[in-house]
Amino acid sequence: MTTVSSAEHTRRDFLYISTGAVAAVGGAAALVPLISQMNPDASTIAAGAPIDVDLSPIAEGQIIKVFWRSKPIFIFRRTKKEIDEARAVPVSSLPDPASDQSRVKQGHDQWLVVIGICTHLGCIPLSNSGPYNGWFCPCHGSAYDTSGRIRQGPAPRNLELPPYAFVSDSKIQIGAESSSPSSSHKA
């Protein structure tokens, strides 16, 4: 009888340990969705994430629009003539004085990257339009030049510059912090 009694005691211990293990695994499995639901969803994470833009398909003189953090971003591949005209404007004559060189990355003068929101009331200006062939906001008449600087109209400031960096000569990352002081324009 001693043998049977020892066997029952061993079976009982095994059942207690097994039941406890199954309960622990089940409890952990129940906590996983509870904890993961507290994480932000993929669209929230993506909304603030940097985006990469391939510049190689953009033709000279062309402006493309991409979205970053739900804001339109205009990427303009300027011609030499457009760059020269923007640099010929006396900075002191501008409502929001800024040189063309301060609005582009050094060595990448042909690329202008601006947030496409009018600084007056938040409208989206039209590209390659207006008297300065830059951007024109038809809502209230603000006109920006090919450097995104306000030239006429009620807008108080130049088009803002998003944080961006050149990953290579043909690729930028918008939303990336840059060591260049010209990465953002502070009014």
Disulfide bonds with the S-S distance in Angstrom:
none
